[in-house]
Amino acid sequence: MGTRDGALAPLRHRPFRYLATGRAATMLGNAVAPIALAFAVLDLTDSVRDLGLVVGARSLTHVVFLLFGGVLADRLPRQTVMVVSCTLAALTQGAVAALVLTGTATIPALVALAAANGVVAAFAWPAAAALVPQTVPAELLQSANALNRLGINAAMIGGASLGGVLVAGVGPGWGLLVDATTFALAGLAFARVRVHAVAGPRHERANPIRELREGWTEFVARSWVWVVVLGFLLINFAYASSVNVLGPDVADETIGRTAWGVVLAAQTAGMVAGALVALRIRVRRLLLLGVFCMFADVLLLLGLARAPSVVVLVAAAFVAGLAVEQFSVAWETSMQQNIPADKLARVYSYDALGSFLAIPLGQIAIGPVAEEIGNDPTLLVAAGIVLVAVLGMLADPGVRRLSAETPAAGAVPAPADSLAPGTAPVPRPLAASELDERPTGAGRVADNV
């Protein structure tokens, strides 16, 4: 099989095709929604405070319910969770669109619907991420994750452009209606995913607190899992806040707003290119490569602090985007190969919790710090935090030694395209307590970016 054929091999599996289609559709809508919602609120009250309340309500409920979303995704068929989630998301976003289009929207109503949408998203994210290894054979996981990332990135680019056109051309309400429609279409795609059920121990499964403890046990059992999550908590805290908060301020004083848009576009283009590279790259120490690539984030922060020119920032942003995709694919592949399948969604939810908490905390903290010591010193401190975080991850033997060549014992077998959902349970992967002690610290993790 040629390299190109091998890279596209996951598309031969019908469950993966429907899964990738559904995830791309949801990301298309998710890229449209923030633009449409922001202008809908501003048109209504012209208040940034009100916009913060609406956006914050969604973020709060998302974080609060994320861990329980992982429990549900490990307890029920994950494709079913996705269908229900997409249906509810279509209804909540459709209700927002109807309120905006009819001129009856109020801030309390938008806050309530945003909070409901955050709950729905909390249950969908772990299920979607954990469903991938049920749709392709283990040897195709890396290519499957890369194709997923490629579709997501392309959908985000298209969605952002579509959102701007819709808001400017026909109004934010229609943009929100498009978002609701994409969720409905995604639900139809997820309903066509036919995979083996993941079998696991069923004793005392009715207690969600016990299931959360089981997920936590798997999360901390392998050093490189929590080391990488801790590392990316620091990276997200420093990098996201620097680019999203200080980046526009630096651009206003140097390259201008239009050029800053070009820089962000270059980063997204780098992510698309990175997914294409990840489709074809084959290395034994995949996670080691992915973590090492995160040094690239330092370049953009140093560029903002010391050389804020268009050429430097565009180049640094492109490289950063390319690098983060190498990590993202390596991280998802490593996790899916090694975390027991019946606990995978819960570990994903613990990982995501660290990421989602770090970003708003960093964005809140960086403004006062920059006002006190200045933008340039703050950006240099942020670059130092990223550098220390990457070095800390590389110091862990598990990160350096984990091999991507051999799937974990008991890995989920190749899907049967014609199976009905919930049939033919597969052998359960070994839990952390059942694994032999290995000096490599072999285990699995989840994505933080």
ZATOR-44690 format. One line per 4 residues: for each residue x, y, z of C-alpha. Coordinates in Angstrom, 1 decimal, always signed. Last residue first. Layout:
<pts>
X,Y,Z | ...;
</pts>
This chain:
<pts>
-4.9,+22.0,+22.8 | -4.9,+19.6,+25.7 | -5.4,+16.2,+24.1 | -5.6,+13.0,+26.1;
-3.2,+10.4,+27.6 | -2.0,+6.9,+27.6 | +0.3,+4.5,+29.5 | +3.8,+3.2,+29.4;
+5.9,+4.4,+32.3 | +9.0,+3.2,+30.4 | +10.3,+1.3,+33.4 | +7.3,-1.1,+33.1;
+5.2,-2.4,+35.9 | +2.9,-5.0,+34.4 | -0.6,-3.8,+33.7 | -3.5,-5.0,+35.8;
-3.8,-2.0,+38.0 | -3.8,+0.3,+35.0 | -6.8,-1.6,+33.5 | -6.3,-4.2,+30.8;
-8.5,-3.7,+27.7 | -11.9,-5.4,+27.7 | -12.6,-7.9,+25.0 | -15.3,-6.8,+22.6;
-19.0,-6.6,+23.0 | -21.1,-7.9,+20.0 | -23.9,-5.4,+19.8 | -24.6,-1.9,+21.0;
-25.0,-0.3,+17.7 | -25.9,-2.6,+14.7 | -22.9,-4.0,+13.0 | -22.4,-3.6,+9.3;
-19.2,-1.7,+9.3 | -17.6,-4.2,+11.7 | -15.0,-2.2,+13.6 | -11.4,-3.3,+13.9;
-10.6,-4.6,+17.3 | -10.5,-2.4,+20.5 | -7.2,-2.9,+22.3 | -6.9,-5.7,+24.7;
-3.1,-5.3,+25.2 | -2.0,-1.9,+24.2 | -1.1,-1.1,+20.6 | +2.5,-1.7,+19.6;
+4.4,+0.8,+17.4 | +3.6,+4.1,+19.2 | +6.3,+3.6,+21.8 | +6.5,+5.6,+25.0;
+10.1,+6.2,+25.9 | +10.5,+10.0,+26.1 | +7.1,+10.8,+27.5 | +7.3,+7.9,+30.0;
+10.8,+9.0,+31.1 | +9.4,+12.4,+32.2 | +12.0,+15.2,+31.6 | +10.4,+16.0,+28.3;
+7.3,+17.1,+30.0 | +9.3,+19.4,+32.3 | +11.2,+20.8,+29.3 | +8.0,+21.7,+27.6;
+6.6,+23.3,+30.7 | +9.8,+25.3,+31.3 | +9.7,+26.7,+27.8 | +6.0,+27.6,+28.0;
+6.6,+29.4,+31.3 | +9.6,+31.2,+29.8 | +7.6,+32.4,+26.8 | +4.9,+33.7,+29.2;
+7.6,+35.6,+31.2 | +8.9,+37.1,+27.9 | +5.3,+38.1,+26.9 | +4.9,+39.8,+30.3;
+8.2,+41.6,+29.9 | +7.1,+42.9,+26.5 | +3.6,+43.9,+27.5 | +4.4,+46.0,+30.5;
+5.2,+45.4,+34.2 | +2.0,+46.4,+36.0 | -0.5,+46.7,+33.1 | +0.8,+43.5,+31.7;
+0.2,+41.7,+35.0 | -3.3,+43.1,+35.3 | -4.2,+41.9,+31.7 | -2.5,+38.5,+32.1;
-4.7,+37.2,+34.9 | -8.1,+37.0,+33.4 | -6.9,+35.5,+30.1 | -4.8,+33.0,+32.1;
-7.7,+31.9,+34.2 | -9.9,+31.6,+31.1 | -7.3,+29.3,+29.4 | -6.3,+27.2,+32.4;
-9.8,+25.9,+33.4 | -10.6,+24.6,+29.9 | -7.2,+22.8,+29.7 | -7.4,+21.1,+33.1;
-11.0,+20.0,+32.5 | -10.1,+18.7,+29.1 | -7.6,+16.2,+30.6 | -10.1,+15.0,+33.3;
-12.7,+14.6,+30.5 | -10.4,+12.6,+28.3 | -9.7,+10.3,+31.2 | -13.4,+9.8,+31.6;
-13.9,+9.1,+27.9 | -11.2,+6.4,+27.8 | -12.5,+4.4,+30.8 | -14.2,+1.5,+28.8;
-11.4,+1.6,+26.2 | -8.6,+1.1,+28.7 | -6.1,+3.9,+28.0 | -3.2,+2.8,+25.8;
-3.8,+3.1,+22.1 | -6.4,+5.8,+22.4 | -4.2,+7.9,+24.6 | -1.2,+7.7,+22.4;
-3.2,+8.4,+19.3 | -4.8,+11.5,+20.8 | -1.5,+12.9,+22.1 | +0.4,+12.2,+18.9;
-2.3,+13.8,+16.7 | -2.5,+16.9,+19.0 | +1.3,+17.2,+19.3 | +1.9,+17.1,+15.6;
-1.0,+19.5,+15.2 | +0.6,+22.0,+17.6 | +3.7,+22.1,+15.5 | +2.1,+23.2,+12.3;
+0.2,+25.9,+14.1 | +3.4,+27.2,+15.8 | +5.3,+27.1,+12.5 | +2.6,+29.2,+10.8;
+2.5,+31.6,+13.7 | +6.3,+32.1,+13.7 | +6.4,+32.8,+10.0 | +3.5,+35.2,+10.1;
+5.0,+36.9,+13.2 | +8.4,+37.4,+11.7 | +7.2,+38.6,+8.3 | +4.6,+41.0,+9.8;
+7.0,+42.6,+12.3 | +6.7,+42.3,+16.0 | +10.4,+41.5,+16.8 | +11.0,+41.4,+20.5;
+7.9,+40.7,+22.5 | +5.5,+39.5,+19.8 | +8.3,+37.5,+18.1 | +9.3,+36.0,+21.5;
+5.7,+34.8,+22.0 | +5.6,+33.4,+18.5 | +8.9,+31.5,+18.9 | +8.0,+30.0,+22.3;
+5.1,+28.2,+20.7 | +7.6,+26.3,+18.6 | +8.9,+24.5,+21.6 | +5.7,+22.5,+21.3;
+7.4,+20.3,+18.7 | +9.2,+18.4,+21.4 | +5.9,+17.3,+22.9 | +4.8,+15.8,+19.6;
+8.1,+14.2,+18.8 | +8.2,+12.5,+22.2 | +4.5,+11.4,+21.8 | +5.4,+9.7,+18.5;
+8.4,+7.8,+19.7 | +8.4,+5.2,+17.0 | +8.1,+7.6,+14.1 | +5.8,+7.6,+11.1;
+4.9,+10.9,+9.4 | +2.3,+10.7,+6.6 | -1.0,+11.9,+8.1 | +0.8,+14.0,+10.6;
+2.2,+16.2,+7.7 | -1.3,+16.8,+6.4 | -2.5,+17.7,+9.9 | +0.4,+20.1,+10.2;
-0.4,+21.8,+7.0 | -3.9,+22.5,+8.3 | -2.5,+23.7,+11.6 | -0.1,+26.0,+9.7;
-2.9,+27.5,+7.8 | -4.6,+28.3,+11.1 | -1.5,+30.0,+12.3 | -1.2,+31.9,+9.1;
-4.8,+33.1,+9.5 | -3.9,+34.4,+12.9 | -1.0,+36.3,+11.5 | -3.1,+37.7,+8.6;
-5.6,+38.9,+11.1 | -2.8,+40.7,+12.9 | -1.9,+42.3,+9.6 | -5.4,+43.8,+9.4;
-5.2,+45.0,+13.0 | -2.0,+46.9,+12.7 | +1.7,+45.9,+12.6 | +3.0,+47.8,+15.6;
+0.9,+49.5,+18.4 | -2.5,+47.8,+17.4 | -0.6,+44.5,+16.9 | +0.8,+44.6,+20.4;
-2.8,+45.1,+21.8 | -4.2,+42.4,+19.6 | -1.5,+39.9,+20.8 | -1.8,+40.8,+24.4;
-5.3,+39.2,+24.9 | -5.6,+36.3,+22.5 | -2.0,+35.5,+21.9 | -0.7,+36.0,+25.4;
-3.7,+34.5,+27.1 | -3.5,+31.4,+24.9 | +0.2,+31.0,+25.5 | +0.6,+31.4,+29.2;
-2.4,+29.5,+30.7 | -2.5,+27.1,+27.8 | +1.2,+26.2,+28.2 | +0.9,+25.9,+32.0;
-2.2,+23.5,+31.8 | -0.3,+21.9,+28.9 | +2.5,+20.8,+31.2 | +0.1,+19.6,+33.9;
-1.7,+17.5,+31.3 | +1.6,+16.2,+30.0 | +2.8,+15.2,+33.5 | -0.6,+13.7,+34.3;
-0.6,+11.3,+31.5 | +3.2,+10.8,+31.4 | +3.1,+9.4,+35.0 | +0.7,+6.6,+34.3;
-1.7,+5.7,+37.1 | -2.9,+9.3,+37.6 | -5.5,+9.4,+34.9 | -6.5,+5.7,+35.3;
-7.2,+6.2,+39.0 | -9.1,+9.5,+38.2 | -11.3,+7.6,+35.8 | -12.0,+5.0,+38.5;
-12.7,+7.8,+41.0 | -15.2,+9.3,+38.5 | -16.9,+5.9,+38.1 | -17.2,+5.6,+41.9;
-18.8,+9.1,+42.0 | -21.2,+8.1,+39.1 | -22.6,+5.1,+41.1 | -24.8,+2.9,+38.9;
-21.8,+1.0,+37.6 | -21.6,-0.9,+40.8 | -20.3,-4.0,+39.0 | -20.4,-3.6,+35.2;
-16.8,-4.4,+34.3 | -16.1,-3.3,+30.7 | -17.3,-4.0,+27.2 | -17.0,-1.3,+24.5;
-19.9,-1.8,+22.1 | -18.9,-2.7,+18.6 | -19.5,+0.0,+16.0 | -22.2,+1.4,+13.6;
-22.0,+5.2,+13.1 | -25.1,+6.1,+11.1 | -26.7,+8.0,+14.0 | -23.5,+10.1,+14.2;
-24.2,+11.4,+10.6 | -27.8,+12.3,+11.4 | -26.7,+14.1,+14.6 | -24.1,+16.1,+12.5;
-26.9,+17.3,+10.2 | -28.9,+18.5,+13.2 | -25.8,+20.2,+14.7 | -25.1,+21.9,+11.4;
-28.7,+23.2,+11.3 | -28.4,+24.8,+14.7 | -25.3,+26.6,+13.6 | -27.0,+27.8,+10.4;
-29.8,+29.2,+12.5 | -27.2,+31.1,+14.6 | -25.8,+32.6,+11.5 | -29.4,+33.6,+10.4;
-29.9,+35.4,+13.7 | -26.6,+37.3,+13.3 | -27.8,+39.3,+10.3 | -28.3,+38.9,+6.5;
-25.1,+40.1,+4.9 | -22.7,+41.2,+7.6 | -23.6,+38.4,+10.0 | -23.8,+35.8,+7.3;
-20.5,+36.8,+5.6 | -18.6,+36.8,+9.0 | -20.0,+33.5,+10.0 | -19.2,+31.9,+6.7;
-15.5,+33.0,+7.0 | -15.3,+31.6,+10.5 | -17.1,+28.5,+9.5 | -14.8,+27.8,+6.5;
-11.7,+28.1,+8.6 | -13.2,+26.1,+11.5 | -14.4,+23.4,+9.0 | -10.9,+23.1,+7.5;
-9.4,+22.7,+11.0 | -11.9,+20.1,+12.0 | -11.5,+18.1,+8.8 | -7.7,+18.1,+9.1;
-7.9,+17.2,+12.8 | -10.1,+14.2,+12.0 | -7.8,+13.2,+9.2 | -4.8,+13.3,+11.6;
-6.7,+11.3,+14.2 | -7.6,+8.6,+11.6 | -4.0,+8.5,+10.3 | -2.7,+8.0,+13.9;
-5.4,+5.4,+14.7 | -4.8,+3.3,+11.6 | -2.9,+0.5,+13.3 | -5.6,+0.1,+16.0;
-8.3,-0.7,+13.4 | -10.8,+2.0,+12.8 | -14.2,+3.1,+14.2 | -14.0,+2.1,+17.9;
-10.7,+3.9,+18.3 | -12.4,+7.3,+17.3 | -15.3,+7.1,+19.8 | -13.3,+8.4,+22.8;
-12.9,+11.9,+21.3 | -16.6,+12.2,+20.4 | -17.8,+10.9,+23.7 | -15.5,+13.2,+25.7;
-16.8,+16.3,+23.9 | -20.5,+15.5,+23.7 | -21.4,+15.5,+27.4 | -19.8,+18.9,+28.1;
-21.2,+20.3,+24.9 | -24.8,+19.6,+26.1 | -24.1,+21.3,+29.5 | -22.7,+24.3,+27.7;
-25.7,+24.5,+25.5 | -28.0,+24.7,+28.5 | -25.9,+27.5,+29.9 | -26.1,+29.4,+26.6;
-29.9,+28.9,+26.6 | -30.2,+30.4,+30.1 | -27.9,+33.3,+29.3 | -29.8,+34.0,+26.1;
-33.1,+34.0,+28.0 | -31.7,+36.3,+30.7 | -30.3,+38.7,+28.0 | -33.6,+39.0,+26.2;
-34.4,+37.9,+22.7 | -37.9,+38.8,+21.3 | -36.8,+40.3,+18.0 | -38.2,+37.5,+15.9;
-34.8,+36.6,+14.4 | -33.0,+36.8,+17.7 | -35.5,+34.6,+19.6 | -35.7,+32.1,+16.8;
-31.9,+31.9,+16.5 | -31.6,+31.3,+20.3 | -34.3,+28.6,+20.1 | -32.5,+26.9,+17.2;
-29.3,+27.0,+19.2 | -31.0,+25.2,+22.0 | -32.8,+22.7,+19.7 | -29.7,+21.9,+17.6;
-27.7,+21.4,+20.7 | -30.3,+19.0,+22.1 | -30.2,+17.0,+18.9 | -26.4,+17.1,+18.7;
-26.2,+15.8,+22.3 | -28.7,+13.0,+21.7 | -26.9,+11.8,+18.6 | -23.5,+12.1,+20.3;
-24.6,+10.1,+23.4 | -25.9,+7.5,+21.1 | -22.6,+7.3,+19.2 | -20.9,+6.8,+22.6;
-22.9,+3.8,+23.6 | -23.6,+4.4,+27.3 | -21.5,+4.1,+30.5 | -18.1,+5.5,+29.2;
-19.8,+8.5,+27.6 | -21.9,+9.1,+30.7 | -18.9,+9.1,+33.0 | -17.0,+11.5,+30.6;
-19.9,+13.9,+30.5 | -19.9,+13.7,+34.3 | -16.4,+15.1,+34.3 | -17.5,+17.9,+31.9;
-20.5,+19.1,+33.8 | -19.0,+22.0,+35.8 | -16.6,+23.0,+33.0 | -19.3,+23.3,+30.3;
-21.7,+24.9,+32.8 | -19.2,+27.7,+33.4 | -18.2,+28.2,+29.8 | -21.8,+28.5,+28.6;
-22.7,+31.0,+31.3 | -19.5,+33.0,+30.6 | -20.4,+33.5,+27.0 | -23.8,+35.0,+27.9;
-22.5,+37.0,+30.9 | -19.5,+38.3,+28.9 | -21.8,+39.5,+26.1 | -23.9,+41.3,+28.8;
-20.7,+43.1,+30.0 | -19.7,+44.0,+26.5 | -23.0,+45.9,+26.2 | -24.5,+47.2,+23.0;
-27.8,+45.9,+24.4 | -29.5,+43.9,+21.5 | -27.2,+44.5,+18.6 | -24.2,+43.7,+20.9;
-25.9,+40.4,+21.9 | -26.6,+39.4,+18.3 | -23.1,+40.6,+17.3 | -21.4,+38.2,+19.8;
-23.8,+35.4,+19.0 | -23.2,+35.4,+15.3 | -19.4,+35.5,+15.7 | -19.4,+32.9,+18.4;
-21.8,+30.6,+16.4 | -20.1,+30.4,+13.0 | -17.0,+28.5,+14.2 | -19.2,+26.2,+16.3;
-21.3,+25.5,+13.2 | -18.3,+24.3,+11.2 | -17.0,+22.4,+14.2 | -20.3,+20.5,+14.5;
-20.2,+19.6,+10.8 | -16.5,+18.5,+10.9 | -17.3,+16.2,+13.9 | -20.3,+14.7,+12.0;
-18.3,+14.0,+8.9 | -15.4,+12.5,+10.8 | -17.8,+10.2,+12.6 | -19.6,+9.2,+9.4;
-16.4,+8.4,+7.6 | -15.1,+6.6,+10.7 | -18.1,+4.3,+10.9 | -17.8,+3.6,+7.1;
-14.2,+2.4,+7.1 | -12.4,+3.0,+3.9 | -11.8,+6.6,+5.1 | -9.3,+5.2,+7.6;
-7.0,+4.2,+4.7 | -6.3,+7.8,+3.6 | -2.8,+7.9,+5.0 | -2.1,+4.4,+3.8;
-3.3,+5.2,+0.3 | -1.0,+8.2,+0.2 | +1.9,+6.2,+1.4 | +1.4,+3.4,-1.0;
+0.0,+0.0,+0.0;
</pts>
